[in-house]
Amino acid sequence: MALVAGVDSSTQSCKVVVVDTLTGAEMRSGRALHPEGTEVDPDAWWQALLSALSDADGLGDDVDALSIAGQQHGMVLLGRDGRVLRDALLWNDTRSAGAARDLIAELGLDELVARTGSAPVASFTGTKVRWVRDAEPDVVPAIAAVALPHDWLTWRLRGFGPEGESPLGPVLEELVTDRSDASGTAYWNPATNAYDLALFEQMLGRPAREAHGEGDQAAVVLPRVLQADAEAGTVDSSFLASADRRIVLGPGAGDNAGAALGLGAEEGDVVVSLGTSGTVFAVAAEAVADRSGTVAGFADASGLFLPLVATLNAARVLSSVAGILGVDHDGFAELALEAAPGSAGVVLVPYFEGERTPNLPTAKASFHNLSIASATRANMARAAIEGMLCGLADALDAVRAAGVEPRHLLLIGGAAQNTAVQEVAAQVFDLPVRIPAPGEYVAQGAAVQAAWTLTGSRPQWTVETVEDRAADHQPVIRRQYGAAVGSLTF
């Protein structure tokens, strides 16, 4: 039995799954926590990766390939000696919001979207690079390379790293990444499959070049971008029990692209993820450049594209309202199912944490249309689910407006297992809804990529489905929600 390992190095933790290459069945797994915060020493990720791999025996004698999917957008700055120059700024660090506004003011939103497929926002790597230029100018001359979390971990696993602390030393030219993660930097163009080096220089104030590329050898090194099935190298023998062992490394991926691979998503599939935040992304054959700035025109990890919309308010909407109503997860579902579609007119605009899409960072949540008759616990519970899903349905509309025609919808994340959420989703979205079984789909997607790199063909593993719901579209839900949102002034 040939085995491969997939890694999900997320914001919260590192998860490893070891799976059978023929079926995708999970054989064993491991996990280690990451520190909290929006600014983290990357060494914490490295130690967590080693711990999770040990826990899963992910570098064991029976594993032939490995790939790492990771949190997107994180900024890892390296000096010429391979050492990290400052703690990495993560996707959820918003101090670079002003830098995003400055870039738009300097170059114009239309030009930036045309050049990168996305409007710059605080979460992207490029705006963080710009923030460093403005807020920490003393760091800028020392920057020799800029990497993303999964790039840096793959580089370390190959044996590269700080001078004197790694087997092969600080060979920055060996940094590699993939299309999906590169497309989240805001200085790479998915349509041309190339870095926009002039744009990077506008951000940092220093020239850059792709690893092993032409140009000023003193320029900042950006990881070489590998295609979906390319080999990134091998795990260094110092991490293996036997020097004769060879574990191939895949190119890695961003977390959403990894999830799409793990789910077996293909062109026309839309994934709605209900985590702490919400995401809607689709696999598309053509690059998307949404001039409104709503849809990020990312690449996927299969050679196609992954237009994506993110919201700040998802599963926490339900836990917040459940807390108000004094019920647990199951009790909340039972309450919501007692109410009719539309919640007797009650609407929750769910901007508890402000909102990213639409861009309303200071907004707050609000209930609407409460009356003596309608203000029941059941209506409030259902309105919470409807409001959360309506925000994501608006995101799906934006993806459609960008030219993507979805066929059916995959609903994932912890909240997707709630029976009331499943029922309401079929009523809010005008597509058939499939709920895959709970799983570590980002890590599973990394395993897909590892097997693809090892064998030369993308595996077609079966994804178990726990629920399939035909579309039961109830237009009243979104009509009420749209009216409530339209009545607000922010």
Residue pairs with C-beta under 8 A, 6 or more apart in sequence:
1 20
1 22
1 62
2 20
2 21
2 22
2 64
2 454
3 18
3 19
3 20
3 21
3 27
3 62
3 63
3 64
4 18
4 19
4 21
4 63
4 64
4 65
4 66
4 67
4 447
4 450
4 451
4 454
5 16
5 17
5 18
5 19
5 53
5 56
5 58
5 59
5 63
5 65
5 66
5 67
5 446
5 447
5 450
6 16
6 17
6 19
6 66
6 67
6 69
6 258
6 262
6 443
6 444
6 445
6 446
6 447
6 448
6 449
6 450
7 14
7 15
7 16
7 49
7 52
7 53
7 58
7 66
7 67
7 68
7 69
7 70
7 153
7 443
7 446
8 14
8 15
8 16
8 69
8 70
8 255
8 258
8 440
8 442
8 443
8 446
9 34
9 45
9 48
9 49
9 68
9 69
9 70
9 71
9 149
9 150
9 153
10 34
10 70
10 71
10 255
10 442
11 34
11 71
11 90
11 91
11 92
12 33
12 34
13 31
13 32
13 33
13 34
13 48
13 52
14 31
14 32
14 33
14 34
14 45
14 48
14 49
14 51
14 52
15 29
15 30
15 31
15 52
15 440
15 442
15 443
16 29
16 30
16 31
16 52
16 53
16 55
16 56
16 58
16 443
17 26
17 28
17 29
17 56
17 440
17 443
17 444
17 447
18 26
18 27
18 28
18 29
18 56
18 57
18 58
18 60
18 63
18 447
19 25
19 26
19 27
19 444
19 447
19 451
20 27
21 64
21 451
21 454
21 455
21 459
23 461
23 462
24 444
24 447
24 448
24 459
24 461
24 462
26 444
28 56
28 57
29 55
29 56
29 440
29 443
30 51
30 52
30 53
30 54
30 55
30 56
30 57
30 58
31 52
31 55
32 47
32 48
32 49
32 51
32 52
32 55
33 48
34 40
34 44
34 45
34 48
35 41
35 44
37 90
38 89
38 90
38 92
38 93
38 94
39 87
39 88
39 89
39 90
39 93
40 87
40 88
40 90
41 84
41 87
41 88
42 76
42 84
42 87
42 88
42 149
42 152
43 84
45 149
45 152
45 153
46 153
46 156
49 68
49 153
49 156
49 157
52 58
53 59
57 63
58 66
59 66
59 235
59 239
59 240
59 241
59 247
60 241
61 241
61 242
61 245
63 247
64 246
64 247
64 248
64 454
65 247
65 248
65 249
65 250
65 450
65 451
65 453
65 454
66 157
66 235
66 247
66 248
66 249
66 250
66 450
67 232
67 249
67 250
67 251
67 252
67 253
67 446
67 447
67 449
67 450
67 453
68 150
68 153
68 154
68 157
68 249
68 250
68 252
68 446
69 150
69 252
69 253
69 254
69 255
69 257
69 258
69 301
69 442
69 443
69 445
69 446
69 449
70 148
70 149
70 150
70 153
70 181
70 252
70 253
70 254
70 255
71 90
71 91
71 149
71 254
71 255
72 91
72 148
72 181
72 184
72 254
72 255
72 256
73 90
73 91
73 123
73 124
73 125
73 128
73 148
73 184
73 185
74 88
74 89
74 90
74 91
74 125
74 148
74 149
75 88
75 89
75 125
75 128
75 129
75 132
75 146
75 148
76 84
76 88
76 146
76 147
76 148
76 149
76 151
76 152
77 84
77 85
77 86
77 88
77 132
77 139
77 143
77 145
77 146
78 84
78 85
78 143
78 144
78 145
78 146
78 147
78 152
78 170
78 172
79 85
79 142
79 143
79 144
80 142
80 144
80 170
80 172
81 162
81 163
81 170
82 160
82 161
82 162
82 163
82 166
82 169
82 170
82 172
83 162
83 163
83 170
85 139
85 142
85 143
86 132
86 136
86 139
88 149
89 95
89 96
89 128
89 131
91 123
92 123
93 122
93 128
94 122
94 123
94 361
95 122
95 131
95 135
96 122
96 127
96 128
96 130
96 131
97 121
97 122
97 127
97 361
98 131
99 120
99 122
99 127
99 128
99 130
99 131
99 134
100 120
100 121
100 122
100 124
100 127
100 130
102 130
102 134
103 112
103 120
103 126
103 127
103 130
103 202
103 203
104 112
104 119
104 120
106 202
107 199
107 202
109 119
109 291
109 293
110 291
112 118
112 119
112 120
112 186
112 199
113 119
113 289
113 290
113 291
113 293
113 297
114 289
115 189
115 196
115 199
116 183
116 186
116 187
116 188
116 189
116 190
116 196
116 199
116 297
117 183
117 189
117 190
117 191
117 287
117 288
117 289
117 296
117 297
117 298
118 124
118 183
118 184
118 186
118 293
118 296
118 297
118 298
119 290
119 293
119 296
120 126
120 127
120 186
121 127
121 356
121 359
123 310
124 184
124 185
124 186
125 146
125 148
125 184
125 185
125 186
125 187
126 185
126 186
126 187
126 199
126 200
126 203
127 186
127 203
129 146
129 187
129 200
129 203
129 204
130 203
130 204
132 139
132 140
132 143
132 204
133 140
133 203
133 204
133 205
140 204
140 205
140 206
143 204
143 206
143 220
144 172
144 220
144 221
145 172
145 175
145 220
145 221
145 222
145 223
146 204
146 208
146 220
146 221
146 222
147 155
147 175
147 177
147 223
148 177
148 181
148 182
148 184
148 185
148 223
148 254
150 177
150 181
150 252
150 253
150 254
151 175
151 176
151 177
151 181
151 223
151 252
152 175
153 252
154 176
154 232
154 233
154 249
154 251
154 252
155 161
155 174
155 175
155 176
156 166
157 235
157 236
157 239
157 249
158 168
158 174
158 232
158 233
158 234
158 235
158 236
158 249
159 166
159 167
159 168
159 236
159 238
159 239
160 166
160 168
160 169
160 170
160 171
160 174
161 168
161 169
161 170
162 170
163 169
163 170
167 236
167 238
168 174
168 236
172 211
172 221
173 211
173 212
173 221
174 211
174 233
175 211
175 221
175 222
175 223
175 224
176 211
176 223
176 224
176 225
176 226
176 232
176 233
176 251
176 252
177 223
177 224
177 225
177 226
177 251
177 252
178 225
178 226
178 227
178 228
178 251
178 252
178 253
178 254
178 257
178 301
179 190
179 193
179 225
179 227
179 228
179 299
179 300
179 301
179 303
180 253
180 254
180 256
180 257
180 258
180 298
180 299
180 300
180 301
180 306
181 252
181 253
181 254
181 257
182 188
182 195
182 223
182 225
182 299
183 190
183 254
183 297
183 298
183 299
183 306
184 254
184 296
184 298
186 199
187 195
187 196
187 197
187 199
187 200
187 203
187 222
188 194
188 195
188 196
188 225
189 195
189 196
190 287
190 297
190 298
190 299
190 305
191 287
191 289
193 225
195 208
195 210
195 222
195 225
197 207
197 208
197 209
197 215
200 208
200 220
200 222
201 207
201 208
204 220
206 219
206 220
207 215
207 216
207 219
207 220
208 219
208 220
208 221
208 222
209 215
209 216
209 219
209 220
209 221
209 222
210 221
210 222
210 223
210 224
210 225
211 221
211 222
211 223
211 224
212 224
213 224
226 232
226 251
227 251
227 303
228 251
228 301
228 302
228 303
228 449
228 452
228 458
229 452
229 453
229 456
229 458
230 250
230 251
230 453
231 248
231 249
231 250
231 251
231 453
232 249
232 250
232 251
232 252
232 453
233 249
234 246
234 247
234 248
234 249
235 247
235 249
237 243
237 245
240 247
248 450
248 453
248 454
249 450
249 453
250 446
250 449
250 450
250 452
250 453
251 449
251 453
252 446
252 449
253 261
253 301
253 445
253 446
253 449
254 298
254 301
255 442
256 271
256 273
256 279
256 281
256 298
256 306
256 308
257 298
257 299
257 300
257 301
257 306
257 445
258 301
258 441
258 442
258 443
258 445
258 446
258 449
259 271
259 273
259 412
259 441
259 442
259 445
260 269
260 271
260 281
260 283
260 300
260 301
260 302
260 306
260 445
261 300
261 301
261 302
261 444
261 445
261 446
261 448
261 449
262 439
262 440
262 441
262 442
262 443
262 444
262 445
262 446
262 447
262 448
262 463
263 269
263 271
263 410
263 412
263 436
263 441
263 445
263 463
264 460
264 461
264 463
265 271
265 283
265 410
266 283
267 283
267 284
267 285
267 304
268 282
268 283
268 405
268 406
268 407
268 408
269 282
269 283
269 406
269 407
269 408
269 409
269 410
270 280
270 281
270 282
270 396
270 399
270 404
270 406
270 407
270 408
270 409
270 410
270 431
271 279
271 280
271 281
271 282
271 409
271 410
271 412
272 278
272 279
272 280
272 392
272 396
272 409
272 410
272 411
272 412
272 425
272 429
273 279
273 280
273 281
273 314
273 412
273 413
274 314
274 315
274 388
274 392
274 411
274 412
274 413
274 414
274 415
274 416
274 421
275 314
275 315
275 413
275 414
275 415
276 314
276 315
276 316
277 310
277 311
277 312
277 313
277 314
277 356
278 310
278 311
278 312
278 313
278 314
278 388
278 391
278 392
278 395
279 308
279 309
279 310
279 311
280 308
280 309
280 392
280 395
280 396
280 399
281 298
281 306
281 307
281 308
281 309
281 399
282 306
282 307
282 399
282 404
282 406
283 300
283 302
283 304
283 305
283 306
284 304
284 305
284 306
284 307
284 403
284 404
285 304
285 305
286 305
286 403
287 297
287 299
287 305
288 295
288 297
288 305
288 307
288 402
288 403
288 404
289 297
290 296
290 297
290 307
290 398
290 401
290 402
292 398
292 401
294 309
294 357
294 358
294 395
294 398
294 402
295 307
295 308
295 309
295 398
295 399
295 401
295 402
296 307
296 308
296 309
296 310
297 305
297 307
297 402
298 305
298 306
298 307
298 308
299 305
299 306
300 306
301 445
301 449
302 458
307 399
307 402
307 404
309 357
309 395
309 396
309 398
309 399
310 356
310 357
310 395
311 355
311 356
311 357
311 391
311 392
311 395
312 351
312 353
312 354
312 355
312 356
313 350
313 351
313 352
313 353
313 355
313 365
313 388
313 391
314 388
314 392
314 413
314 415
315 413
315 414
315 415
316 352
316 353
317 348
317 350
317 352
317 365
317 384
317 387
317 388
318 332
318 384
318 385
318 388
318 415
318 418
318 421
320 352
320 365
320 384
321 332
321 348
321 380
321 381
321 384
322 328
322 329
322 331
322 332
322 381
324 380
325 332
325 335
325 377
325 380
325 381
327 334
327 335
327 381
329 418
332 381
332 418
332 420
333 418
333 419
333 420
333 421
334 420
335 377
335 378
335 381
335 382
336 378
336 381
336 382
336 384
336 385
336 420
336 424
337 382
337 419
337 420
337 423
338 378
338 382
339 376
339 378
339 379
339 381
339 382
339 383
341 424
341 427
341 474
341 476
341 477
342 386
342 474
342 476
342 477
342 480
343 374
343 379
343 380
343 382
343 383
343 386
344 373
344 374
344 376
344 379
345 369
345 371
345 374
345 480
346 367
346 368
346 369
346 370
346 374
346 375
346 379
346 380
346 382
346 383
347 367
347 368
347 369
347 383
347 386
347 387
347 480
347 481
347 483
347 484
348 365
348 366
348 367
348 368
348 380
348 383
348 384
348 386
348 387
348 388
349 365
349 366
349 368
349 387
349 481
349 484
349 485
349 488
350 365
350 384
350 387
350 388
350 391
351 360
351 363
351 364
351 365
351 366
352 364
352 365
354 360
354 361
354 362
354 363
354 364
355 361
355 363
355 391
357 391
357 394
357 395
357 398
358 394
360 490
362 490
363 488
363 490
366 488
367 380
367 383
368 484
368 487
369 480
369 484
381 420
382 420
382 424
385 418
385 420
385 421
385 424
386 424
386 428
386 477
386 481
387 481
388 415
389 421
389 424
389 425
389 428
389 429
390 428
390 477
390 478
390 481
390 482
393 428
393 429
393 478
396 406
396 409
396 429
399 406
400 406
406 431
407 431
408 431
408 432
408 433
408 434
409 425
409 429
409 431
409 432
409 433
409 434
410 434
410 435
410 436
411 421
411 422
411 425
411 433
411 434
411 435
412 435
412 436
412 441
414 438
415 421
416 422
416 425
416 435
417 435
417 438
417 466
422 433
422 435
422 467
422 469
423 469
424 477
425 433
425 469
426 432
426 433
426 469
426 470
426 471
426 472
426 473
427 472
427 473
427 474
427 477
428 473
428 474
428 477
428 478
429 471
429 473
430 471
430 473
431 471
432 468
432 469
432 470
432 471
433 467
433 468
433 469
433 471
434 465
434 467
434 468
434 469
435 465
435 466
435 467
435 468
435 469
436 463
436 464
436 465
436 466
437 463
437 464
437 465
437 466
438 466
439 463
439 464
448 458
448 459
448 461
451 459
452 458
452 459
